[in-house]
């Protein structure tokens, strides 16, 4: 900053002391500073507007994300309750968005109005010729204003509004997360391996303090051991979020209500569902037990308060106590309760109706909280900024107001000896009030966090305040002893143990925290901190083991979800796990090249095994041996009882992908081969080479010969009709482009000499070479009659070749960009050429002139047209498929992918257009219906290429089952009898997961006759091979 800038900044930041007598020089300087202030105001307004606009766009994008999730789920959900919940979420998130946008706009508008006033004052003072004393004071005040402070203030307000929306957004996401990304163990067995998957809605604990229950929005109730901090069991019976939960004092029985409008009584000792009431008029939002636990009260969302008998639990046994209740509290010494409705508070005694009493309030909704004293003689209610004191006198409840606050009261808590009570208010103050004279005895130190909830320990010495932060307070000294930092994921659900030692906290991200109040420390729940990526079931399906990148191995009971054993002895991510047949041992392999064998019952590690690569597979074979597959291409057989290697199988030529054991036969596979090994004889019986198809390159027009790229980056030819191997052209890697003629001539570009090689497939010789290009050849296309061949190159030329004369006919070179794709129209009149700069040109082959051209905003990777030359389909590098109608000169985007589009092609009957991207997705467009009819998806990157069969009914795609799969173009998978379940289609109307369920036929790219001969020799080999191949 220059001296002049420093001086100007000083005038803006500091009050000015000036007199009425101002020199011309000073006047000029003040005018300069005032003009500078106006410019700063303009800049600030522009910046504030941009920030507000960007925030609104972010919120709209997040809302759109929720709405899309809701729309996707609504498509296949049949449950009316869930549909209504989805509609509720859509309305809720839209309301939150609109409210937040209005709030942001209001803050910005208010700020602009204040700034406009400053601008007007500055403009007024600039135009003044003579200053009065009041003008000088105004000038001082104006130039001392800090615009950045105003900016900071409005941004804080916008931040608070956005934070409020974020909470709603997170809640909506948490509702969808179990459905969108459900874990197999959680969905099938209710086992949660890495935190609770849904926001905690309720936490309850018995007087014994040895366990607690948590209810969450996924509809599950979990039992946790407080001593071991382990999840012991999951109670599954509700179909909607838990909305109410209560537990008896002895911890033997629990009652839960859910958004699915059901009530369930649980036997906690037996871990079972005792009684279940369905189809309630409205969901339960509060449950409370009577003092002797023979009865309980339920409050529904529609305001109905019911009294239930535990022994004769049923709809006919309940009695309605109120139809428009807002809240209620039970007394702890009699069958009485206090409730408030919209405009009155009611005291009711179930056994003595004549004891009932009520009184009118202007608006009972002003009440924020209600507490009954421990001796049940009086009641305190927080009513805006005052406390309402209710006390019974001659069977009449009288009330009075006391204990005025400066701000709204958040919560209150009565001491266990009924001598005092504490209040929290919105001024972040904690106050101590005596009950004898209702006077404020002390005000605690102010702290920089709000306190929405308050608890008092049974010894009346400690107070806990709870909101997004937690404070521990010494009541006698009125000081904050400890506080825990702000946590935006803390929910409003918590529970303090009866001994005052533990505070159980629920979080909206699904996890649970246990705060040791005495030691002032958090205890960790024993779970995976990272989602496990390897899972192993025991042979009897009673146990399941999970391993994670957090280096932790956990053994779970499938039936109860209880953790049986846990260890974290690995130093790197766990890759694979195996449990032995007796469920006594578990072996785990990891990235640090070590195997650990652990005794499940004794919960101790027995053996550490070294001397191999990264462990990829593990399997026990008997009481003393297990097999390990490694990244060093070796299979190790270990005798873990002696801690020695019993045998080594080192004939694989790539990483060990899979190990299967059937009887005494062991099969191990890599990407290149499968071996069958006799464990007893320690001998390899068979070594079967396999082909993994990585890409379909091209196929001839009569569909008899196909060229594929293998996982070895080699070019292989296969006889489709005879389903047999022809040849692997070892001299060439997978080419950029290739064509096969009906006469089985393979034409591929040379890798180095920029020429075209015409290869006779069955004679295995190079027939002739076409020379003419000066750079890399990117595209090849045969005419329909196969008389002409077009080639496009980086030398910016297109050459038309005559295959009959084996010579160049003519060159098209009127453009200075590289050619990326080519397409002959079916009438052989036009040739379409796509370019890397997004241009497309149509050449008339009769007069060799340019007939049409257009420009698109991305390199053109692939071109296809209908037979009448009307519809044009383009696959672009920017992941879009574009469509052009020549009749109406209309263009639109048909669909888009997550990666560049590699190929587009129209069926010969003009019914379908197929698109594939560089990844795991293939789409089928119905041209007549103008819609996407099928989306094939795959977990592996298999759907990267395709070939349309001659009958126009099927397409060929690469498969991981060692060959090429044939799948349908028509979406009728629901009707077929191939084992494809109808519920699989419910994921998406058009989306079909590419599995062996939907494969119509298969080109088996292995020696099927030899395989059959091997399988006929030993029936066990059929079981082994079925793990690797598509076997009919």
KEVO-56342 format. One record per residue (C-alpha): x, y, z. Coordinates in steps of 0.25 Angstrom, whole numbers, plus 5000, padded with zeros to 4 digits. Layout:
// residues N
xx yy zz
X Y Z
...
END
This chain:
// residues 1032
xx yy zz
5000 5000 5000
5005 5014 4996
5006 5025 5006
4995 5032 4999
4986 5019 5000
4990 5018 5015
4985 5032 5017
4972 5030 5010
4970 5017 5017
4972 5025 5030
4962 5035 5027
4951 5025 5024
4954 5017 5037
4956 5028 5047
4947 5039 5052
4951 5053 5046
4952 5065 5055
4950 5077 5047
4944 5091 5048
4934 5099 5040
4945 5106 5034
4950 5097 5023
4960 5100 5013
4959 5097 4998
4970 5087 4999
4963 5079 5010
4949 5080 5003
4955 5074 4991
4961 5063 4999
4948 5060 5006
4941 5060 4993
4951 5050 4988
4949 5041 5000
4933 5042 4999
4934 5038 4984
4943 5026 4988
4933 5022 4999
4922 5022 4988
4930 5014 4979
4933 5004 4991
4918 5003 4993
4915 5000 4978
4926 4989 4978
4921 4983 4991
4907 4983 4986
4911 4976 4973
4919 4966 4981
4908 4963 4991
4898 4961 4980
4908 4951 4973
4910 4943 4986
4895 4943 4989
4892 4938 4975
4903 4927 4975
4897 4923 4989
4883 4922 4983
4889 4914 4971
4896 4904 4980
4883 4902 4988
4875 4900 4976
4885 4890 4971
4884 4882 4984
4869 4883 4984
4868 4878 4970
4877 4866 4974
4867 4863 4985
4855 4864 4975
4862 4855 4965
4865 4845 4976
4850 4846 4981
4845 4844 4966
4854 4832 4964
4850 4825 4977
4835 4829 4974
4836 4821 4961
4837 4807 4967
4831 4809 4981
4818 4803 4983
4816 4806 4998
4806 4817 4999
4812 4822 5012
4826 4823 5006
4820 4830 4994
4813 4840 5003
4827 4842 5010
4834 4845 4997
4823 4855 4994
4825 4861 5008
4840 4862 5006
4838 4869 4992
4829 4879 4998
4838 4881 5011
4851 4883 5003
4843 4892 4993
4838 4900 5005
4851 4901 5011
4857 4905 4998
4847 4916 4996
4848 4921 5011
4863 4921 5010
4863 4929 4996
4853 4939 5002
4862 4941 5014
4875 4943 5006
4868 4953 4997
4862 4960 5009
4876 4961 5016
4882 4966 5003
4871 4976 5000
4872 4981 5015
4887 4983 5013
4885 4990 5000
4875 5000 5006
4885 5003 5017
4896 5005 5007
4887 5014 4998
4885 5023 5010
4900 5024 5012
4901 5027 4997
4891 5038 4997
4897 5044 5009
4911 5044 5003
4905 5050 4990
4898 5061 4998
4911 5065 5005
4919 5065 4992
4909 5075 4986
4910 5084 4998
4917 5097 4997
4917 5101 5011
4918 5091 5023
4910 5094 5036
4914 5087 5049
4903 5076 5047
4909 5074 5033
4923 5072 5039
4918 5062 5049
4910 5055 5038
4923 5055 5030
4931 5049 5042
4921 5038 5044
4920 5035 5029
4935 5034 5027
4937 5026 5039
4927 5015 5034
4934 5002 5031
4927 4996 5019
4934 4982 5021
4927 4981 5035
4914 4983 5027
4918 4972 5017
4922 4963 5028
4909 4965 5035
4901 4961 5023
4909 4949 5020
4907 4944 5034
4892 4945 5033
4893 4938 5019
4902 4927 5025
4891 4925 5036
4880 4924 5026
4888 4914 5017
4892 4906 5030
4878 4904 5033
4875 4899 5019
4887 4890 5020
4881 4883 5032
4868 4880 5024
4876 4876 5012
4884 4866 5021
4872 4860 5027
4866 4858 5013
4879 4852 5008
4879 4843 5020
4865 4838 5017
4869 4834 5003
4883 4828 5006
4879 4815 5011
4871 4813 4998
4881 4818 4988
4893 4812 4994
4888 4800 5003
4899 4791 5008
4896 4776 5006
4898 4772 5021
4889 4784 5025
4878 4781 5015
4878 4766 5017
4882 4764 5032
4881 4778 5038
4896 4778 5042
4902 4792 5042
4916 4790 5040
4921 4805 5040
4912 4814 5049
4897 4814 5048
4893 4817 5034
4881 4827 5038
4879 4839 5047
4877 4835 5061
4863 4839 5065
4862 4833 5080
4871 4828 5091
4866 4822 5104
4873 4815 5115
4869 4806 5127
4872 4809 5142
4883 4799 5142
4891 4807 5131
4897 4794 5125
4891 4796 5111
4883 4806 5103
4874 4806 5091
4874 4815 5079
4863 4817 5069
4866 4823 5055
4860 4828 5042
4863 4814 5035
4852 4808 5044
4862 4800 5052
4864 4799 5067
4878 4795 5072
4882 4790 5085
4896 4795 5090
4904 4789 5101
4909 4802 5109
4921 4794 5116
4927 4788 5103
4921 4799 5094
4917 4788 5084
4905 4787 5076
4898 4775 5081
4885 4773 5073
4875 4780 5063
4860 4780 5065
4854 4780 5051
4838 4781 5050
4835 4795 5046
4835 4800 5031
4837 4815 5034
4845 4824 5043
4844 4822 5058
4836 4834 5063
4834 4830 5078
4842 4820 5087
4840 4817 5102
4847 4806 5111
4842 4801 5125
4851 4804 5137
4856 4789 5138
4860 4789 5123
4851 4777 5119
4841 4783 5111
4841 4794 5100
4830 4801 5092
4832 4808 5079
4824 4816 5069
4827 4818 5055
4823 4827 5043
4817 4814 5037
4806 4817 5047
4809 4804 5055
4812 4802 5070
4820 4790 5075
4823 4784 5088
4837 4778 5089
4842 4767 5099
4857 4772 5100
4861 4760 5108
4857 4751 5097
4860 4760 5086
4846 4758 5080
4834 4765 5075
4823 4763 5085
4811 4770 5080
4808 4779 5068
4797 4788 5064
4796 4793 5050
4788 4803 5042
4787 4814 5053
4780 4827 5048
4793 4835 5050
4807 4832 5054
4811 4833 5069
4820 4844 5072
4821 4842 5088
4820 4830 5097
4821 4831 5113
4819 4820 5123
4810 4821 5136
4817 4821 5149
4815 4806 5152
4817 4803 5137
4804 4796 5135
4799 4806 5125
4805 4816 5115
4800 4828 5108
4802 4831 5093
4801 4844 5086
4798 4844 5071
4802 4854 5060
4787 4857 5058
4786 4861 5073
4779 4849 5078
4784 4845 5093
4781 4830 5096
4782 4822 5109
4787 4807 5107
4786 4795 5116
4799 4787 5115
4793 4773 5118
4781 4775 5108
4789 4783 5098
4780 4785 5086
4772 4796 5078
4759 4792 5086
4766 4793 5099
4770 4808 5097
4762 4820 5102
4763 4834 5095
4767 4845 5105
4768 4856 5096
4766 4859 5081
4774 4872 5080
4786 4870 5089
4799 4877 5087
4808 4871 5098
4806 4864 5111
4814 4859 5123
4811 4848 5133
4812 4849 5148
4821 4839 5155
4812 4835 5167
4798 4834 5161
4790 4832 5149
4790 4846 5145
4795 4855 5134
4796 4869 5130
4794 4873 5115
4792 4885 5107
4783 4888 5095
4783 4900 5086
4777 4909 5097
4776 4902 5110
4784 4894 5120
4777 4881 5126
4780 4873 5138
4773 4859 5137
4773 4848 5148
4769 4834 5141
4764 4828 5154
4757 4840 5160
4750 4848 5149
4744 4858 5159
4759 4862 5161
4760 4868 5147
4763 4882 5145
4766 4892 5133
4768 4906 5131
4769 4915 5119
4781 4922 5113
4782 4932 5102
4790 4923 5094
4796 4910 5099
4805 4909 5087
4814 4919 5094
4819 4908 5104
4832 4903 5100
4834 4893 5111
4827 4887 5123
4833 4880 5135
4826 4873 5147
4834 4874 5160
4840 4861 5166
4830 4862 5178
4818 4863 5168
4813 4876 5175
4815 4887 5165
4818 4889 5151
4827 4899 5143
4824 4903 5129
4833 4912 5120
4824 4922 5114
4832 4931 5104
4840 4940 5114
4833 4936 5127
4832 4924 5136
4817 4919 5139
4816 4913 5153
4805 4903 5155
4801 4898 5169
4789 4890 5174
4781 4896 5185
4768 4889 5190
4767 4881 5177
4768 4893 5169
4781 4896 5161
4785 4911 5162
4795 4918 5153
4804 4930 5154
4815 4936 5145
4829 4938 5151
4844 4938 5147
4844 4948 5136
4855 4947 5125
4861 4957 5115
4860 4947 5104
4851 4935 5100
4853 4923 5109
4859 4910 5102
4858 4900 5114
4857 4898 5129
4861 4887 5138
4856 4884 5153
4866 4879 5163
4864 4865 5169
4862 4871 5183
4852 4881 5177
4860 4893 5183
4863 4900 5171
4862 4900 5156
4871 4904 5144
4867 4911 5131
4874 4914 5118
4870 4925 5109
4873 4931 5095
4883 4940 5101
4893 4928 5103
4891 4930 5119
4889 4919 5129
4881 4924 5141
4879 4918 5155
4865 4920 5162
4861 4917 5176
4847 4910 5177
4844 4916 5190
4843 4931 5186
4845 4929 5171
4857 4938 5171
4869 4937 5162
4880 4934 5171
4892 4934 5161
4895 4935 5146
4905 4926 5140
4917 4931 5132
4912 4935 5118
4917 4925 5107
4918 4926 5092
4908 4915 5089
4893 4914 5090
4887 4904 5100
4874 4898 5095
4874 4886 5105
4878 4885 5120
4879 4873 5129
4883 4873 5144
4890 4861 5151
4883 4853 5162
4893 4859 5172
4889 4873 5168
4904 4877 5166
4905 4877 5151
4897 4882 5139
4898 4878 5125
4894 4888 5114
4892 4882 5100
4890 4888 5086
4900 4887 5075
4910 4888 5086
4911 4882 5100
4914 4889 5113
4917 4883 5127
4914 4893 5138
4917 4893 5153
4904 4898 5159
4910 4902 5172
4921 4911 5166
4913 4915 5154
4924 4913 5144
4926 4905 5132
4936 4893 5135
4937 4888 5121
4931 4890 5107
4931 4882 5094
4933 4889 5081
4921 4891 5072
4917 4879 5064
4907 4881 5053
4903 4866 5052
4898 4866 5067
4883 4863 5067
4873 4866 5078
4873 4852 5083
4881 4849 5096
4880 4841 5109
4887 4843 5122
4889 4830 5130
4883 4829 5144
4896 4830 5151
4900 4843 5143
4912 4837 5138
4909 4835 5123
4902 4844 5113
4898 4837 5100
4897 4846 5088
4891 4843 5075
4896 4849 5062
4889 4852 5049
4900 4845 5041
4896 4832 5048
4907 4831 5058
4906 4830 5073
4915 4837 5083
4917 4833 5098
4921 4845 5107
4927 4841 5120
4922 4853 5128
4932 4850 5140
4945 4848 5132
4940 4858 5122
4944 4850 5110
4937 4843 5098
4937 4828 5097
4937 4821 5083
4926 4812 5078
4933 4799 5073
4930 4800 5058
4937 4801 5045
4941 4815 5043
4941 4813 5028
4931 4805 5020
4936 4790 5019
4940 4785 5005
4942 4770 5007
4932 4761 5013
4932 4746 5016
4921 4737 5022
4924 4725 5030
4920 4712 5023
4908 4710 5033
4904 4725 5030
4903 4728 5045
4915 4737 5045
4920 4748 5035
4934 4755 5035
4936 4769 5030
4949 4776 5027
4952 4790 5024
4962 4800 5019
4962 4805 5034
4971 4792 5036
4960 4786 5045
4954 4772 5045
4940 4769 5051
4933 4756 5053
4918 4758 5054
4906 4748 5058
4897 4749 5046
4884 4746 5054
4887 4756 5065
4896 4766 5058
4905 4764 5071
4920 4766 5070
4927 4753 5073
4942 4757 5071
4949 4769 5066
4964 4772 5064
4972 4784 5057
4986 4777 5056
4988 4780 5041
4996 4792 5038
4989 4794 5024
4976 4792 5017
4970 4778 5018
4967 4771 5005
4961 4758 5008
4956 4749 5019
4952 4735 5021
4946 4727 5033
4949 4712 5035
4938 4701 5035
4937 4700 5050
4936 4716 5052
4948 4715 5061
4958 4723 5052
4958 4734 5043
4969 4738 5033
4971 4752 5028
4981 4757 5017
4984 4771 5014
4992 4781 5006
5005 4780 5015
5007 4765 5010
5003 4758 5023
4993 4748 5027
4988 4748 5041
4980 4736 5047
4972 4739 5058
4965 4730 5069
4950 4735 5069
4946 4729 5082
4959 4733 5089
4959 4746 5082
4974 4746 5080
4984 4746 5069
4991 4732 5067
4999 4733 5054
5006 4744 5045
5010 4739 5032
5019 4746 5022
5027 4743 5009
5017 4747 4998
5011 4758 4990
4998 4766 4993
4988 4755 4998
4976 4755 4988
4969 4742 4992
4968 4733 5004
4961 4720 5007
4962 4709 5018
4962 4695 5013
4963 4686 5026
4967 4687 5040
4981 4691 5037
4982 4697 5023
4978 4709 5016
4981 4714 5002
4985 4729 4999
4985 4735 4985
4995 4746 4983
4998 4758 4974
5012 4751 4971
5004 4741 4962
5006 4730 4972
4996 4721 4980
5002 4717 4994
4997 4706 5002
4999 4708 5017
5000 4698 5028
4996 4708 5039
4997 4698 5050
5012 4697 5047
5014 4711 5042
5020 4706 5029
5017 4707 5014
5012 4693 5010
5013 4695 4995
5014 4706 4984
5007 4707 4971
5015 4717 4962
5010 4714 4948
5000 4725 4947
5005 4737 4938
4997 4748 4944
4991 4752 4958
4982 4742 4964
4968 4746 4962
4960 4735 4968
4961 4722 4976
4951 4711 4977
4952 4698 4984
4942 4686 4981
4946 4673 4989
4961 4671 4987
4962 4679 4974
4966 4694 4974
4964 4704 4963
4971 4717 4962
4970 4727 4951
4977 4739 4945
4973 4747 4933
4981 4738 4925
4978 4724 4930
4970 4714 4939
4978 4703 4946
4972 4691 4952
4981 4686 4964
4980 4673 4972
4982 4676 4986
4985 4662 4990
4994 4658 4979
5000 4672 4979
5000 4673 4964
4994 4682 4953
4984 4674 4945
4979 4684 4935
4984 4697 4930
4973 4704 4922
4976 4717 4914
4965 4727 4914
4962 4739 4906
4957 4752 4913
4950 4761 4903
4953 4775 4905
4947 4781 4893
4939 4777 4880
4946 4784 4869
4938 4780 4856
4930 4769 4850
4927 4766 4835
4914 4769 4829
4909 4754 4828
4913 4753 4843
4922 4741 4842
4935 4747 4846
4938 4756 4858
4950 4764 4862
4953 4766 4877
4963 4772 4886
4968 4763 4897
4973 4767 4911
4987 4765 4906
4985 4776 4896
4985 4766 4884
4976 4766 4872
4968 4752 4871
4959 4747 4860
4948 4738 4864
4938 4729 4855
4924 4733 4860
4917 4723 4852
4925 4711 4856
4929 4717 4870
4943 4714 4868
4957 4722 4869
4963 4726 4856
4976 4734 4859
4983 4744 4868
4991 4754 4860
5002 4755 4869
5010 4766 4861
4999 4776 4864
4993 4782 4876
4978 4786 4877
4976 4796 4865
4969 4809 4866
4960 4804 4854
4958 4792 4846
4948 4786 4836
4945 4772 4831
4940 4769 4817
4930 4758 4814
4942 4751 4807
4949 4751 4821
4959 4761 4818
4963 4768 4830
4968 4783 4827
4975 4790 4838
4984 4802 4839
4999 4800 4840
5005 4805 4854
5017 4812 4848
5016 4813 4833
5003 4820 4831
4998 4810 4821
4986 4800 4821
4989 4785 4822
4979 4776 4815
4981 4762 4823
4975 4749 4818
4969 4743 4831
4968 4728 4827
4981 4728 4819
4988 4736 4830
4996 4745 4820
4997 4759 4817
4990 4760 4803
4994 4774 4799
4997 4788 4805
4990 4802 4802
4999 4814 4803
4996 4828 4802
4994 4835 4816
5005 4843 4822
5000 4842 4837
4993 4833 4846
4980 4827 4841
4968 4829 4850
4956 4824 4843
4952 4813 4833
4939 4811 4826
4934 4801 4816
4923 4804 4806
4911 4796 4806
4915 4788 4793
4929 4787 4799
4935 4792 4786
4940 4804 4792
4948 4807 4805
4949 4821 4811
4961 4824 4821
4963 4837 4829
4976 4842 4835
4983 4852 4843
4989 4857 4830
4975 4864 4828
4971 4855 4816
4961 4845 4812
4965 4835 4802
4955 4826 4795
4961 4813 4791
4956 4802 4781
4958 4789 4787
4956 4782 4773
4967 4789 4767
4975 4791 4780
4978 4805 4777
4974 4819 4781
4962 4825 4774
4962 4840 4779
4966 4848 4790
4957 4858 4798
4965 4869 4805
4958 4882 4805
4959 4883 4820
4971 4886 4830
4967 4878 4842
4969 4863 4846
4958 4853 4842
4952 4846 4854
4941 4837 4848
4935 4833 4835
4921 4827 4830
4916 4823 4816
4901 4825 4814
4894 4812 4810
4891 4817 4796
4906 4819 4794
4904 4833 4789
4910 4841 4801
4921 4840 4811
4920 4847 4824
4933 4851 4831
4935 4855 4845
4946 4864 4850
4953 4866 4863
4949 4881 4863
4934 4877 4863
4932 4879 4848
4924 4869 4840
4924 4869 4825
4916 4861 4815
4923 4858 4801
4916 4854 4789
4924 4843 4783
4919 4844 4769
4923 4858 4767
4934 4858 4778
4928 4871 4783
4924 4876 4797
4909 4874 4799
4906 4879 4813
4914 4883 4826
4911 4887 4840
4918 4890 4853
4917 4883 4867
4924 4888 4879
4932 4875 4882
4940 4865 4874
4932 4855 4866
4936 4841 4870
4925 4833 4863
4914 4835 4852
4902 4827 4848
4889 4830 4839
4876 4824 4836
4875 4817 4822
4866 4829 4816
4878 4839 4820
4868 4847 4829
4873 4844 4843
4887 4847 4847
4893 4842 4860
4906 4847 4865
4915 4842 4877
4923 4853 4883
4935 4854 4891
4927 4863 4902
4919 4850 4905
4907 4855 4898
4899 4848 4887
4893 4858 4877
4882 4856 4867
4880 4864 4854
4867 4863 4845
4870 4867 4831
4856 4869 4827
4853 4879 4837
4868 4884 4840
4865 4881 4854
4876 4877 4865
4875 4872 4879
4883 4865 4890
4877 4851 4891
4885 4846 4903
4898 4848 4911
4908 4839 4918
4918 4841 4928
4930 4838 4918
4932 4841 4903
4923 4834 4894
4931 4823 4886
4921 4818 4876
4907 4820 4871
4900 4811 4861
4886 4810 4855
4880 4796 4852
4878 4792 4838
4863 4793 4840
4864 4807 4845
4856 4803 4858
4867 4806 4868
4880 4814 4870
4890 4808 4880
4900 4817 4887
4912 4813 4896
4922 4821 4904
4936 4818 4909
4931 4811 4922
4920 4803 4928
4907 4808 4921
4900 4805 4907
4887 4811 4903
4877 4807 4893
4868 4818 4886
4855 4814 4880
4855 4823 4868
4840 4821 4865
4836 4824 4879
4846 4835 4881
4851 4830 4894
4862 4822 4902
4856 4808 4903
4867 4801 4910
4880 4805 4918
4889 4794 4921
4898 4796 4932
4910 4788 4937
4919 4788 4950
4931 4785 4941
4936 4793 4929
4930 4783 4919
4920 4791 4912
4930 4799 4904
4927 4794 4890
4916 4786 4883
4912 4780 4869
4898 4779 4864
4894 4765 4859
4889 4763 4845
4875 4760 4850
4874 4774 4856
4868 4768 4869
4881 4766 4877
4894 4772 4880
4908 4766 4884
4915 4772 4896
4928 4768 4903
4926 4759 4915
4934 4755 4928
4930 4741 4926
4941 4738 4915
4934 4742 4903
4923 4751 4896
4909 4752 4901
4897 4753 4893
4886 4762 4898
4873 4767 4893
4869 4780 4887
4855 4780 4891
4851 4782 4906
4843 4770 4909
4851 4764 4920
4839 4764 4930
4832 4755 4921
4843 4744 4919
4845 4732 4927
4861 4733 4928
4861 4735 4943
4861 4750 4942
4853 4755 4953
4842 4765 4951
4847 4773 4963
4860 4775 4957
4853 4784 4947
4848 4793 4958
4861 4800 4960
4858 4808 4947
4848 4807 4936
4859 4805 4926
4871 4801 4934
4875 4787 4933
4888 4782 4941
4896 4774 4931
4898 4760 4938
4897 4746 4933
4882 4746 4936
4879 4755 4923
4889 4748 4914
4881 4742 4903
4892 4735 4896
4907 4734 4897
4919 4733 4888
4928 4724 4897
4942 4728 4893
4949 4716 4899
4951 4702 4894
4937 4697 4898
4940 4683 4893
4952 4681 4902
4945 4687 4913
4933 4677 4911
4943 4666 4911
4950 4670 4924
4936 4672 4931
4932 4658 4926
4944 4652 4933
4941 4658 4946
4927 4664 4950
4934 4673 4961
4940 4681 4950
4927 4685 4944
4925 4692 4958
4938 4698 4957
4937 4703 4943
4923 4709 4945
4930 4720 4954
4937 4725 4942
4929 4722 4929
4915 4723 4924
4911 4709 4924
4897 4705 4918
END
